[in-house]
Amino acid sequence: MGDNMMISTDAQFSTAALVLGLAVAGLMYWMEKRPRKDLRPRLFPTTLVLFLGMMLALGAGFHLLGLAGLKPPPH
């Protein structure tokens, strides 16, 4: 790679947000699906954090698609 190939800061932040969102969602999914040792409820809201991680990943993915030049079709 040459010195003139620079990735925009927007793309770097969006890629980091995409990876972070997918990692959080994957970890929360694993925490929800592992077997329980007792019937006490968890004190950590894994479903809410899973949802927030997926929203972060979706938003970052759509932002990366917009940076790549993909636009929604006209109505």
C-alpha positions as YAML, in Angstrom:
chain: A
units: angstrom
residues:
- id: 1
  name: MET
  ca: [0.00, 0.00, 0.00]
- id: 2
  name: GLY
  ca: [1.23, 3.39, -0.88]
- id: 3
  name: ASP
  ca: [1.17, 6.52, 1.21]
- id: 4
  name: ASN
  ca: [-1.59, 8.02, -0.94]
- id: 5
  name: MET
  ca: [-4.15, 5.32, 0.04]
- id: 6
  name: MET
  ca: [-5.86, 6.86, 3.02]
- id: 7
  name: ILE
  ca: [-9.09, 5.57, 4.50]
- id: 8
  name: SER
  ca: [-11.46, 8.27, 5.68]
- id: 9
  name: THR
  ca: [-12.05, 8.74, 9.38]
- id: 10
  name: ASP
  ca: [-15.77, 8.13, 8.82]
- id: 11
  name: ALA
  ca: [-15.02, 4.70, 7.38]
- id: 12
  name: GLN
  ca: [-12.65, 3.86, 10.22]
- id: 13
  name: PHE
  ca: [-15.18, 4.80, 12.91]
- id: 14
  name: SER
  ca: [-17.99, 2.99, 11.09]
- id: 15
  name: THR
  ca: [-15.90, -0.16, 10.73]
- id: 16
  name: ALA
  ca: [-14.98, -0.03, 14.41]
- id: 17
  name: ALA
  ca: [-18.65, 0.47, 15.35]
- id: 18
  name: LEU
  ca: [-19.67, -2.45, 13.11]
- id: 19
  name: VAL
  ca: [-17.12, -4.77, 14.71]
- id: 20
  name: LEU
  ca: [-18.01, -3.58, 18.22]
- id: 21
  name: GLY
  ca: [-21.74, -3.99, 17.62]
- id: 22
  name: LEU
  ca: [-21.33, -7.50, 16.23]
- id: 23
  name: ALA
  ca: [-19.01, -8.48, 19.09]
- id: 24
  name: VAL
  ca: [-21.44, -7.20, 21.73]
- id: 25
  name: ALA
  ca: [-24.40, -8.87, 20.04]
- id: 26
  name: GLY
  ca: [-22.50, -12.16, 19.71]
- id: 27
  name: LEU
  ca: [-21.43, -12.12, 23.34]
- id: 28
  name: MET
  ca: [-24.96, -11.36, 24.54]
- id: 29
  name: TYR
  ca: [-26.40, -14.11, 22.32]
- id: 30
  name: TRP
  ca: [-23.91, -16.58, 23.77]
- id: 31
  name: MET
  ca: [-24.79, -15.47, 27.31]
- id: 32
  name: GLU
  ca: [-28.50, -15.98, 26.61]
- id: 33
  name: LYS
  ca: [-28.09, -19.43, 25.06]
- id: 34
  name: ARG
  ca: [-25.70, -21.03, 27.53]
- id: 35
  name: PRO
  ca: [-27.33, -23.41, 30.00]
- id: 36
  name: ARG
  ca: [-28.45, -22.05, 33.35]
- id: 37
  name: LYS
  ca: [-27.34, -23.54, 36.63]
- id: 38
  name: ASP
  ca: [-30.44, -22.38, 38.53]
- id: 39
  name: LEU
  ca: [-33.75, -20.62, 37.86]
- id: 40
  name: ARG
  ca: [-32.83, -17.25, 39.31]
- id: 41
  name: PRO
  ca: [-33.22, -14.39, 36.82]
- id: 42
  name: ARG
  ca: [-30.10, -12.68, 35.52]
- id: 43
  name: LEU
  ca: [-29.32, -9.26, 36.91]
- id: 44
  name: PHE
  ca: [-27.84, -8.14, 33.57]
- id: 45
  name: PRO
  ca: [-30.29, -7.23, 30.74]
- id: 46
  name: THR
  ca: [-28.76, -9.34, 27.95]
- id: 47
  name: THR
  ca: [-31.73, -8.92, 25.57]
- id: 48
  name: LEU
  ca: [-31.59, -5.13, 25.73]
- id: 49
  name: VAL
  ca: [-27.82, -5.06, 25.21]
- id: 50
  name: LEU
  ca: [-28.18, -7.57, 22.34]
- id: 51
  name: PHE
  ca: [-30.73, -5.25, 20.71]
- id: 52
  name: LEU
  ca: [-28.50, -2.19, 21.17]
- id: 53
  name: GLY
  ca: [-25.50, -4.04, 19.73]
- id: 54
  name: MET
  ca: [-27.49, -5.05, 16.66]
- id: 55
  name: MET
  ca: [-28.78, -1.50, 16.19]
- id: 56
  name: LEU
  ca: [-25.20, -0.21, 16.36]
- id: 57
  name: ALA
  ca: [-24.06, -2.82, 13.83]
- id: 58
  name: LEU
  ca: [-26.96, -2.08, 11.46]
- id: 59
  name: GLY
  ca: [-26.41, 1.66, 11.63]
- id: 60
  name: ALA
  ca: [-22.69, 1.31, 11.02]
- id: 61
  name: GLY
  ca: [-23.28, -1.12, 8.15]
- id: 62
  name: PHE
  ca: [-25.72, 1.25, 6.45]
- id: 63
  name: HIS
  ca: [-23.30, 4.12, 6.97]
- id: 64
  name: LEU
  ca: [-20.50, 2.12, 5.34]
- id: 65
  name: LEU
  ca: [-22.78, 1.32, 2.40]
- id: 66
  name: GLY
  ca: [-23.56, 5.02, 2.06]
- id: 67
  name: LEU
  ca: [-19.86, 5.85, 2.11]
- id: 68
  name: ALA
  ca: [-19.31, 3.25, -0.62]
- id: 69
  name: GLY
  ca: [-21.75, 5.12, -2.84]
- id: 70
  name: LEU
  ca: [-24.88, 3.00, -2.52]
- id: 71
  name: LYS
  ca: [-27.99, 5.16, -2.38]
- id: 72
  name: PRO
  ca: [-31.59, 4.06, -1.77]
- id: 73
  name: PRO
  ca: [-33.74, 3.85, -4.89]
- id: 74
  name: PRO
  ca: [-35.95, 6.86, -5.69]
- id: 75
  name: HIS
  ca: [-39.64, 6.61, -4.88]
...
